[in-house]
């Protein structure tokens, strides 16, 4: 049987769906998928200026998000590396964070009906290890990045331990900006410049017909308790996070939108996970 030809192999080639991939969803309004991209086992909330007594669960969920819009598909964050799947926890501890991963991002995308070749845009909330783990797999998409984050990712101070996980993005087609970026030009999907956690950190606003407006926090917050108790990592107090949090608070009011804190296990527990979706 002839080998199927995939879209990633070049424009103008015949396009067949890879075996085992669900049909690509056709949408008339944006859909938002919450994908399980792993869990961080962690017990030092002190790093976030919180005590263990103050935090209900010090572990962190690691979601990836997919937006299927009538004019294209956006992947927001790539989570923990797919290579961690099935590996023992003791092997996967990094900087005090134990990394657990049960399913690959690529496999969960296939369950939705999406292959890497179908993804128009890749955006990262920021370039820390739990957000860039599979970035290389999506380097054929157009990378939407803040200039400040691009500069630290490939500058002299880039973290050599993590650079290999996103190195392919150096050669990706890019849209580079400083500030907010309206992804599809219709106000429904907007990257919100929220520096502080990193110099080019960005959150994502998605306007959904039934659910309403949603802001995906990135690491503007890690624990819900940071928001309730007005806490943040000490180094972020003077790094822009207070102003970015105020900006998002005003934006949430203006848009009557909800804030989803991705690393909050309570958020992730209650979320509709892919292949289910929000619309
Ligand atoms: Zn994170």
Boltz pocket constraint, residues with backbone or C-beta under 6 A from the ligand:
constraints:
  - pocket:
      binder: B
      contacts: [[A, 128], [A, 130], [A, 131], [A, 219], [A, 263]]
      max_distance: 6.0
